[in-house]
Amino acid sequence: SSLNVRDKAGASDEIKILTAIPNGTKVQNYGYYTMVGGVKWPYVQFTRNGVTYTGFCSGKFLRK
């Protein structure tokens, strides 16, 4: 399974999905997040296949 990375915080259909993070991928978060509907949407960065992606994903599916 995977987790969508979006250009803005939230799960609305109007928010563009940039890519998906494969399960088990490590991401960087520097403490910045946006609250949407009581859920933290951290601003994350990760690299996959030599490409670096930056965007928001639901904090409900991340772990330390």
Secondary structure, DSSP 8 states (H G I E B T S, - for coil): -EEEEESSSS--TTS-EEEEEETT---EEEEEEEEETTEEEEEEEEEETTEEEEEE--GGG---
